[in-house]
Amino acid sequence: MIVPRSHLALAQLVEGFPGAVGNTPLLLLPSFSRATGCTILAKAEFMNPGGSVKDRAALWVVKDAENRGLLLPGGTVVEGTAGNTGIGLAHVCRARGYKCVIYMPNNQSQEKVDALRMLGAEVYQVPVAPFTDPNNYNHQARRHAEALDNAVWTNQFDNLANTQAHIESTGPEIVKQMGGAKLDAFTCGTGTGGTFAGVALYLQQALPETRLIVADPPGSVLYSYFTKGKLERTGDGSITEGIGQGRVTANMQAAVDAKAVSGAIHVPDEVTIETVFRLLHDEGIPVGASSAMNVAAAVLLAKQMGPGHTIATVLCDGAGRYASRLFNKEWLKNKKLLDSVPQDCLHYLK
């Protein structure tokens, strides 16, 4: 039965994909809370309509380009991304009538490439190159946009509209969902820095006693930067996609300048993989490696702080975009991570 529009509770409606972004639940993780004696909370960003926290950044950077007159009807949005921002942008572009062009490193999961192409994005997979190399995927995206009329490179790493998305949405949502309860710490990993910086900047004002801790995987410089003041890589590269950095982005610099970073915590890949499977087996929540690393960081932080504290983090996206890797026995074996899968979780592997 089709209900006539006049009978609908119009105040409860949202407009398409953009209207559905945000307002994700804040989950209590019971097994991790019991294990630490702390309250471990996680923002369920995989419940955004495009499946990840990057839906927020994608919507905000596009709206910012529109508001500044940089993107006109029928234009093209170009971005360099490890995948999730690109997927968010592809959704937003479909909803708002733009073309979408994505440059990404060729070491990202096939699931993300397939999702982008399904959404109509033009995808260029390019060889991995450091940011200092002109052939880095971000620089290629910028040059592509500059060669087109009515096109914008949304520049998620250094575009402060990314941070603003989380100042205006994610941060306030967490505070509202806390219902006045004390939040002792917030932690999450950073790629662009937008999620951490935006939430941290908001919490710094709203809940000033909250510790704001950057979670960092192997191969990134941020743990060293925030603990030693040096941009030195900690360990080799990580299996996590979309997080870890070789520089301080403009988004992260906004948090640094405001002194909205209390410290950093390093999370080895072995701990991240174990947490992927513990989240699935004990909580029924299938997530990607960056989400698992965030939860692992919250647990490590809880052990440092001691029982009785409340720590929040972010579940960036679900496991579906990484299933061919994280749940593949041969892939894990090649990465020397198979032994990190708990014995009671081996049956999840292919």
Phi, psi and chi 1 to 4 in degrees:
 res  aa     phi    psi   chi1   chi2   chi3   chi4
   1 MET       -  129.7  175.1 -179.2  177.2      -
   2 ILE   -93.1  122.0  -61.3  176.6      -      -
   3 VAL   -82.8  128.2 -179.8      -      -      -
   4 PRO   -56.8  143.6  -23.4   33.0      -      -
   5 ARG   -55.9  -34.7 -173.3  176.4  177.9   85.9
   6 SER   -65.6  -19.4   59.6      -      -      -
   7 HIS   -90.8   -6.1  -68.4 -178.8      -      -
   8 LEU   -80.1  150.5  -64.4  174.3      -      -
   9 ALA   -79.0   85.4      -      -      -      -
  10 LEU   -59.8  -28.9  -64.5  179.6      -      -
  11 ALA   -64.3  -18.9      -      -      -      -
  12 GLN   -94.7   -4.7  -62.1  178.6   19.5      -
  13 LEU   -81.1  150.0  -63.2 -178.2      -      -
  14 VAL  -122.0  156.3  -63.3      -      -      -
  15 GLU   -93.7  100.9 -173.2  174.0  -14.1      -
  16 GLY    57.3 -156.8      -      -      -      -
  17 PHE   -58.0  -49.9 -178.8   93.0      -      -
  18 PRO   -57.5  -37.3  -26.5   37.1      -      -
  19 GLY   -70.8  -18.6      -      -      -      -
  20 ALA   -90.0   -6.7      -      -      -      -
  21 VAL   -73.0  132.7  173.5      -      -      -
  22 GLY    94.2 -172.3      -      -      -      -
  23 ASN    56.2   41.5  -65.7  -50.7      -      -
  24 THR   -81.5  153.6   57.8      -      -      -
  25 PRO   -68.4  154.2  -15.4   28.4      -      -
  26 LEU  -103.5  113.2 -176.4   64.6      -      -
  27 LEU   -94.4  137.9  -52.3 -179.9      -      -
  28 LEU   -83.3  131.6  170.5   68.8      -      -
  29 LEU  -102.0   94.5  -59.3 -179.8      -      -
  30 PRO   -59.5  -45.2  -23.4   33.9      -      -
  31 SER   -66.7  -39.0   65.9      -      -      -
  32 PHE   -72.8  -32.8  -68.0   92.2      -      -
  33 SER   -67.4  -43.8  -62.4      -      -      -
  34 ARG   -62.8  -40.4  -72.9 -167.5  -62.2  -91.5
  35 ALA   -67.4  -26.0      -      -      -      -
  36 THR  -107.6  -15.6   59.1      -      -      -
  37 GLY    74.8   11.0      -      -      -      -
  38 CYS  -115.7  169.9  -70.0      -      -      -
  39 THR   -97.6  111.5  -59.7      -      -      -
  40 ILE  -102.4  119.1  -53.6  -64.0      -      -
  41 LEU  -115.8  149.3  -54.5  173.0      -      -
  42 ALA  -143.2  127.5      -      -      -      -
  43 LYS   -75.6  121.2 -161.5   87.6  163.2   80.8
  44 ALA   -82.1   71.1      -      -      -      -
  45 GLU   -70.9  -15.1  -69.9  -60.8  -74.5      -
  46 PHE   -67.7   -9.8   58.9   85.3      -      -
  47 MET   -91.8    4.2  -65.8 -179.0   71.6      -
  48 ASN   -64.3  156.4  -84.4  -59.7      -      -
  49 PRO   -63.1  -27.6   22.2  -34.6      -      -
  50 GLY   -94.4    1.8      -      -      -      -
  51 GLY    93.4    5.3      -      -      -      -
  52 SER  -155.6  166.4   87.1      -      -      -
  53 VAL   -60.2  -24.2   65.2      -      -      -
  54 LYS   -72.2   -9.9  -65.6  -62.7 -172.2  176.6
  55 ASP   -59.0  -35.8  -70.7   -5.3      -      -
  56 ARG   -64.8  -52.2  -61.9 -178.6 -169.0 -104.7
  57 ALA   -59.8  -42.3      -      -      -      -
  58 ALA   -59.4  -46.6      -      -      -      -
  59 LEU   -65.5  -42.8  179.8   57.6      -      -
  60 TRP   -68.2  -40.2 -102.8 -102.9      -      -
  61 VAL   -69.5  -33.0  -62.5      -      -      -
  62 VAL   -69.7  -45.5  168.8      -      -      -
  63 LYS   -62.1  -37.5  -70.2 -165.2  -59.7 -177.2
  64 ASP   -63.9  -42.8  178.6   67.6      -      -
  65 ALA   -63.8  -38.8      -      -      -      -
  66 GLU   -64.2  -48.3  -68.6  172.4  -21.8      -
  67 ASN   -62.6  -29.7  -68.4  -20.4      -      -
  68 ARG   -92.0    3.6  -67.2 -164.6  -71.5  142.4
  69 GLY    74.9   17.2      -      -      -      -
  70 LEU   -86.4  -18.1  -58.6  176.5      -      -
  71 LEU  -130.9  116.4 -174.4   61.2      -      -
  72 LEU  -106.3  164.0  -56.4  176.2      -      -
  73 PRO   -50.5  136.7  -30.0   37.2      -      -
  74 GLY    80.8    5.7      -      -      -      -
  75 GLY   -77.0 -176.0      -      -      -      -
  76 THR  -122.8  133.9  -58.4      -      -      -
  77 VAL  -104.9  126.7  171.8      -      -      -
  78 VAL  -121.0  135.5 -173.3      -      -      -
  79 GLU  -148.2  149.9 -176.7   55.7  -79.9      -
  80 GLY  -101.2  126.9      -      -      -      -
  81 THR  -155.9  152.4  169.2      -      -      -
  82 ALA   -78.1   -6.5      -      -      -      -
  83 GLY   141.7  -53.7      -      -      -      -
  84 ASN   -68.0  -40.6  -80.8  -27.1      -      -
  85 THR   -63.3  -39.6  -59.3      -      -      -
  86 GLY   -60.4  -42.4      -      -      -      -
  87 ILE   -64.4  -44.1  -68.1  169.5      -      -
  88 GLY   -59.7  -44.7      -      -      -      -
  89 LEU   -63.5  -39.6  -75.8  170.7      -      -
  90 ALA   -62.2  -40.4      -      -      -      -
  91 HIS   -62.7  -49.8  -83.0  -72.1      -      -
  92 VAL   -62.3  -41.3  172.7      -      -      -
  93 CYS   -63.8  -40.7  -73.3      -      -      -
  94 ARG   -61.0  -42.7  -69.3  -96.2   60.6   78.9
  95 ALA   -70.7  -27.5      -      -      -      -
  96 ARG  -111.7    4.2  -65.1  171.1   97.3   90.2
  97 GLY    83.5   29.1      -      -      -      -
  98 TYR  -109.5  157.2  -57.7  121.2      -      -
  99 LYS   -82.1  153.8  -61.9  173.9 -175.1  176.7
 100 CYS  -132.0  127.0 -175.6      -      -      -
 101 VAL  -122.5  128.3  177.3      -      -      -
 102 ILE  -123.7  128.8  -60.7  -61.4      -      -
 103 TYR  -106.5  133.4  -79.8   78.3      -      -
 104 MET  -146.2  152.3   61.8 -167.9  -56.1      -
 105 PRO   -61.6  147.0  -17.4   29.6      -      -
 106 ASN   -83.1   17.1   62.4    2.7      -      -
 107 ASN  -110.6   14.8   62.2  -13.0      -      -
 108 GLN   -90.3  163.5  -55.8  -58.5  -66.6      -
 109 SER   -64.8  144.7   68.1      -      -      -
 110 GLN   -63.7  -30.5 -172.0   60.8   42.1      -
 111 GLU   -58.4  -39.1  -71.2   91.7  -22.1      -
 112 LYS   -70.8  -38.7  -71.8 -168.2  -76.1 -168.8
 113 VAL   -62.0  -44.7  178.0      -      -      -
 114 ASP   -62.3  -40.6  -67.3  -17.5      -      -
 115 ALA   -63.7  -41.9      -      -      -      -
 116 LEU   -61.7  -46.0  -76.3  163.8      -      -
 117 ARG   -68.6  -34.8  -70.9 -177.6  171.3  144.6
 118 MET   -60.7  -34.0  177.4 -167.3   71.7      -
 119 LEU   -84.3    2.0  -70.0  164.3      -      -
 120 GLY    90.9    8.2      -      -      -      -
 121 ALA   -75.3  148.4      -      -      -      -
 122 GLU   -90.1  118.0 -173.1  177.1  -28.7      -
 123 VAL  -113.6  130.4 -178.7      -      -      -
 124 TYR  -118.2  112.7  -65.7   89.9      -      -
 125 GLN   -92.8  119.3  -66.4  174.6  -89.7      -
 126 VAL  -120.9  155.3  -59.9      -      -      -
 127 PRO   -58.0  145.6  -25.1   34.5      -      -
 128 VAL   -63.8  131.7  176.0      -      -      -
 129 ALA  -148.0  144.5      -      -      -      -
 130 PRO   -65.5  162.6   23.5  -33.4      -      -
 131 PHE   -60.3  -28.1 -173.6   76.2      -      -
 132 THR   -73.6  -12.4   52.7      -      -      -
 133 ASP   -88.4  131.7 -170.8  -38.3      -      -
 134 PRO   -57.8  -22.1  -22.2   32.2      -      -
 135 ASN   -91.5    6.8  -71.0  -42.0      -      -
 136 ASN   -54.5  142.9  174.8  -87.0      -      -
 137 TYR   -58.0  -31.3   65.2  103.6      -      -
 138 ASN   -68.4  -41.6  -77.3  -66.2      -      -
 139 HIS   -66.8  -36.3  -57.9  -39.9      -      -
 140 GLN   -65.2  -38.6  -67.1 -161.5   52.6      -
 141 ALA   -63.6  -43.2      -      -      -      -
 142 ARG   -60.3  -46.4  173.1 -179.5   51.6   78.7
 143 ARG   -64.1  -36.5  -68.5 -165.5  -64.3  -91.2
 144 HIS   -62.1  -45.7 -170.6  117.4      -      -
 145 ALA   -64.6  -40.3      -      -      -      -
 146 GLU   -65.1  -23.2  -70.0  172.1  -12.3      -
 147 ALA   -85.7   -5.5      -      -      -      -
 148 LEU  -109.8  153.6  -60.2  175.7      -      -
 149 ASP   -85.0  149.4  -67.2  -32.9      -      -
 150 ASN    49.2   53.8 -170.4   16.7      -      -
 151 ALA  -135.9  152.2      -      -      -      -
 152 VAL  -135.6  134.6   61.7      -      -      -
 153 TRP   -90.1  113.0  171.9   47.5      -      -
 154 THR   -75.5  -16.1   42.5      -      -      -
 155 ASN    50.5   57.6 -172.4   16.8      -      -
 156 GLN   -58.2  -28.0   59.1  167.4  -33.6      -
 157 PHE   -71.7  -34.2  -70.0   87.4      -      -
 158 ASP  -122.8   14.2  -61.7  -52.8      -      -
 159 ASN   -97.2  112.9 -174.9  -19.7      -      -
 160 LEU   -71.2   -7.6  -65.3 -179.0      -      -
 161 ALA   -63.9  -27.0      -      -      -      -
 162 ASN   -61.2  -52.0  179.6  -10.5      -      -
 163 THR   -61.0  -41.0  -68.1      -      -      -
 164 GLN   -60.3  -33.0 -165.3   64.8   29.6      -
 165 ALA   -55.7  -39.4      -      -      -      -
 166 HIS   -87.7  -24.4  -58.1  -76.8      -      -
 167 ILE   -66.3  -38.6  -67.5  174.7      -      -
 168 GLU   -89.2  -22.2  -65.8 -178.8    9.9      -
 169 SER  -124.3  -65.2   66.9      -      -      -
 170 THR   -61.9  -48.2  -41.1      -      -      -
 171 GLY   -58.8  -53.8      -      -      -      -
 172 PRO   -58.8  -36.4  -26.3   34.6      -      -
 173 GLU   -62.7  -43.7  -71.8  171.9   28.2      -
 174 ILE   -61.1  -46.2  -69.8  172.6      -      -
 175 VAL   -62.4  -43.9  171.3      -      -      -
 176 LYS   -62.6  -42.6 -178.2  179.0  178.9 -179.4
 177 GLN   -71.1  -22.9  -69.2  163.3  -29.2      -
 178 MET   -70.0  -22.0  -69.0  -65.2  -61.6      -
 179 GLY    60.6   32.5      -      -      -      -
 180 GLY    90.7   -5.4      -      -      -      -
 181 ALA   -72.7  155.4      -      -      -      -
 182 LYS   -73.5  136.7 -176.2  179.9 -179.4 -177.9
 183 LEU  -114.0  113.0  179.4   61.4      -      -
 184 ASP   -80.2  -31.7  -64.8  -68.9      -      -
 185 ALA  -156.6  149.6      -      -      -      -
 186 PHE  -126.3  135.9  171.3   79.2      -      -
 187 THR  -142.3  143.9 -175.0      -      -      -
 188 CYS  -165.0  160.6   76.1      -      -      -
 189 GLY   -77.4  168.9      -      -      -      -
 190 THR  -135.8  138.9   74.1      -      -      -
 191 GLY  -115.2  -72.8      -      -      -      -
 192 THR   -75.2  -26.6   65.7      -      -      -
 193 GLY    92.7   -6.6      -      -      -      -
 194 GLY   -64.1  -46.3      -      -      -      -
 195 THR   -63.1  -52.6  -57.6      -      -      -
 196 PHE   -60.7  -49.7  178.5   87.3      -      -
 197 ALA   -61.6  -45.3      -      -      -      -
 198 GLY   -64.4  -47.0      -      -      -      -
 199 VAL   -64.9  -44.1  172.9      -      -      -
 200 ALA   -62.0  -43.7      -      -      -      -
 201 LEU   -63.9  -37.3  -72.7  166.6      -      -
 202 TYR   -70.9  -46.2 -173.7   83.1      -      -
 203 LEU   -64.9  -32.0  -68.0  178.5      -      -
 204 GLN   -57.0  -35.3 -176.3 -174.4   49.0      -
 205 GLN   -88.2  -42.2  -60.1  -59.7  -44.2      -
 206 ALA   -80.8  -38.8      -      -      -      -
 207 LEU  -133.9   73.4  -60.2  173.4      -      -
 208 PRO   -63.7  -15.5   19.6  -31.1      -      -
 209 GLU   -86.8   -3.9  -65.4 -175.2    3.1      -
 210 THR   -71.8  129.7  -56.8      -      -      -
 211 ARG   -76.8  138.1  -66.2 -178.6   62.6 -165.3
 212 LEU  -118.1  103.2  -54.1  166.6      -      -
 213 ILE  -116.2  123.2  -53.0  -64.4      -      -
 214 VAL   -76.5  126.7  170.8      -      -      -
 215 ALA   -94.3  132.6      -      -      -      -
 216 ASP  -134.7  133.7 -146.1   32.6      -      -
 217 PRO   -88.5  172.0   34.8  -36.1      -      -
 218 PRO   -59.1  147.7  -23.8   34.2      -      -
 219 GLY    89.1   -7.0      -      -      -      -
 220 SER   -97.8  157.7  177.0      -      -      -
 221 VAL   -98.7   -7.6  -57.1      -      -      -
 222 LEU   -72.2  -34.5  -64.1 -179.9      -      -
 223 TYR   -60.6  -46.2  174.9   75.4      -      -
 224 SER   -63.5  -40.2  173.4      -      -      -
 225 TYR   -62.4  -43.8  179.8   70.3      -      -
 226 PHE   -85.8  -12.9  -71.6  116.6      -      -
 227 THR  -107.5  -26.5   57.5      -      -      -
 228 LYS  -123.7   -9.6  -57.4  176.6 -176.1  177.1
 229 GLY    76.5   16.8      -      -      -      -
 230 LYS  -125.4  140.5  -61.1  178.7 -179.9  179.7
 231 LEU   -85.7   75.3  -70.3  171.8      -      -
 232 GLU  -119.5  135.9  -65.8  178.3  -14.7      -
 233 ARG   -68.8  138.0  -65.0 -167.8 -178.2  -84.1
 234 THR  -102.2  105.3  -57.0      -      -      -
 235 GLY    76.8 -176.6      -      -      -      -
 236 ASP   -82.3 -175.5  -62.2  -35.0      -      -
 237 GLY   -62.8  160.9      -      -      -      -
 238 SER  -108.4  160.6  174.7      -      -      -
 239 ILE   -83.8   -9.9   51.8   91.6      -      -
 240 THR   -69.7  141.1   55.5      -      -      -
 241 GLU  -108.1  136.1  -63.7 -176.4   20.8      -
 242 GLY    88.2   -3.6      -      -      -      -
 243 ILE  -130.9  166.9   57.7  171.5      -      -
 244 GLY    90.4  139.9      -      -      -      -
 245 GLN  -142.1  157.2  -97.9  -62.9  -13.6      -
 246 GLY  -106.5    6.7      -      -      -      -
 247 ARG  -156.0  172.0   66.0 -174.1 -180.0  101.4
 248 VAL   -97.3  111.3  178.0      -      -      -
 249 THR   -72.6  167.1   64.4      -      -      -
 250 ALA   -62.9  -35.5      -      -      -      -
 251 ASN   -63.0  -46.0  -74.3  -67.7      -      -
 252 MET   -68.0  -34.9 -179.7   55.7   73.8      -
 253 GLN   -61.1  -31.8 -169.8   63.9   48.5      -
 254 ALA   -61.3  -39.0      -      -      -      -
 255 ALA   -71.9  -38.7      -      -      -      -
 256 VAL   -62.1  -47.3  173.1      -      -      -
 257 ASP   -62.3  -33.4  -69.0  -15.7      -      -
 258 ALA   -87.9    4.1      -      -      -      -
 259 LYS    55.5   41.4  -63.9 -179.0  170.1   53.0
 260 ALA  -101.6   28.3      -      -      -      -
 261 VAL  -127.0  118.8 -177.0      -      -      -
 262 SER   -89.4  -21.2  -51.9      -      -      -
 263 GLY   167.3 -168.6      -      -      -      -
 264 ALA  -145.3  156.9      -      -      -      -
 265 ILE  -136.1  134.6 -166.7  161.9      -      -
 266 HIS   -94.8  133.2  174.3   69.4      -      -
 267 VAL  -121.5  110.0 -175.6      -      -      -
 268 PRO   -64.6  152.3  -19.1   31.9      -      -
 269 ASP   -60.4  -33.2  -80.9  -10.0      -      -
 270 GLU   -59.7  -40.3  -68.7   81.2   -0.3      -
 271 VAL   -71.6  -37.7  178.7      -      -      -
 272 THR   -61.3  -46.8  -68.0      -      -      -
 273 ILE   -63.3  -44.0  -71.5  -64.8      -      -
 274 GLU   -56.9  -40.7  179.0 -175.4    3.7      -
 275 THR   -71.0  -33.6  -52.5      -      -      -
 276 VAL   -52.0  -48.0  165.5      -      -      -
 277 PHE   -79.5  -30.9  -72.0   91.3      -      -
 278 ARG   -67.6  -39.6  -70.4  -92.6   66.1   96.4
 279 LEU   -62.3  -41.6  -82.8  162.9      -      -
 280 LEU   -69.1  -49.6  174.5   58.3      -      -
 281 HIS   -74.2  -42.1 -170.6   71.1      -      -
 282 ASP   -94.2  -26.8  -59.3  -19.3      -      -
 283 GLU  -113.9  -13.5  -56.6  -80.3   -2.6      -
 284 GLY    71.8   25.8      -      -      -      -
 285 ILE  -118.1  104.6  -55.9  175.0      -      -
 286 PRO   -82.7  121.1   27.6  -28.5      -      -
 287 VAL  -133.8  166.9  -62.1      -      -      -
 288 GLY   -80.3  177.0      -      -      -      -
 289 ALA   -67.5  -35.7      -      -      -      -
 290 SER   -65.2  -37.7   58.7      -      -      -
 291 SER   -63.8  -44.7  -60.1      -      -      -
 292 ALA   -64.1  -39.0      -      -      -      -
 293 MET   -62.1  -38.5 -168.0 -153.4   74.7      -
 294 ASN   -62.2  -44.7  -74.0  -14.3      -      -
 295 VAL   -66.1  -40.6  173.1      -      -      -
 296 ALA   -60.1  -39.8      -      -      -      -
 297 ALA   -64.3  -40.4      -      -      -      -
 298 ALA   -63.1  -39.1      -      -      -      -
 299 VAL   -67.5  -45.8  168.8      -      -      -
 300 LEU   -60.7  -39.8  -69.0  170.4      -      -
 301 LEU   -67.0  -40.1 -168.9   56.7      -      -
 302 ALA   -60.9  -39.8      -      -      -      -
 303 LYS   -67.7  -34.0  -69.0  176.7  179.0  177.6
 304 GLN   -69.1  -41.8  -71.7 -179.7   10.2      -
 305 MET   -80.5  -28.6  -62.6  176.6   71.6      -
 306 GLY    96.0  166.0      -      -      -      -
 307 PRO   -59.5  155.6  -22.0   33.2      -      -
 308 GLY    94.3    0.2      -      -      -      -
 309 HIS   -98.7  160.1  -67.3   92.5      -      -
 310 THR  -116.4  125.5  -61.7      -      -      -
 311 ILE  -129.4  133.4  -59.5  164.2      -      -
 312 ALA  -115.9  149.7      -      -      -      -
 313 THR  -147.5 -165.8 -170.5      -      -      -
 314 VAL  -130.7  132.1  173.8      -      -      -
 315 LEU   -95.8   99.2  -62.4  176.2      -      -
 316 CYS   -64.3  -45.0  -47.6      -      -      -
 317 ASP  -160.2  174.8   62.5    5.8      -      -
 318 GLY   -89.3  175.6      -      -      -      -
 319 ALA   -78.8  -17.6      -      -      -      -
 320 GLY   -58.1  -28.9      -      -      -      -
 321 ARG   -81.3   -0.7  -69.0  173.9 -178.4  170.9
 322 TYR  -134.4    9.9  -46.2   93.1      -      -
 323 ALA   -58.2  -36.8      -      -      -      -
 324 SER   -70.6  -10.9   63.2      -      -      -
 325 ARG  -109.6  -62.9  -64.2 -176.1  174.0 -166.9
 326 LEU   -63.3  -26.6  -66.4  178.3      -      -
 327 PHE  -110.7   20.1  -60.6   92.0      -      -
 328 ASN  -106.4  117.3 -176.7  -60.8      -      -
 329 LYS   -59.9  -42.1 -172.5  179.5  -63.9 -175.4
 330 GLU   -68.6  -39.0  -74.5  -56.3  -48.3      -
 331 TRP   -63.5  -45.7 -172.9   85.0      -      -
 332 LEU   -63.4  -39.0  -71.0  166.8      -      -
 333 LYS   -63.3  -42.9 -174.1  176.7  179.8 -179.8
 334 ASN   -64.4  -29.5  -71.6  -22.3      -      -
 335 LYS   -88.3    3.0  -62.5  -66.6 -177.4 -179.5
 336 LYS    59.5   38.7  -62.6 -179.0  172.4   56.4
 337 LEU  -122.7    2.7  -69.0  169.3      -      -
 338 LEU   -61.8  -36.0 -176.0   58.5      -      -
 339 ASP   -69.7  -12.1  -69.7  -17.9      -      -
 340 SER   -82.9  -12.2  -61.3      -      -      -
 341 VAL   -75.7  123.7  179.3      -      -      -
 342 PRO   -57.9  146.7  -24.1   34.5      -      -
 343 GLN   -58.0  -35.9  -73.2  -64.5  -52.1      -
 344 ASP   -79.7    4.9   58.7  -12.7      -      -
 345 CYS  -117.3    2.4  -62.9      -      -      -
 346 LEU   -62.5  -25.4  -68.8  174.2      -      -
 347 HIS   -70.5   -9.9   62.1  -75.8      -      -
 348 TYR   -79.4  -13.4  -66.0  111.6      -      -
 349 LEU   -83.9  148.6  -59.4  178.2      -      -
 350 LYS   -96.0      -  -66.2 -179.2 -179.7 -179.8
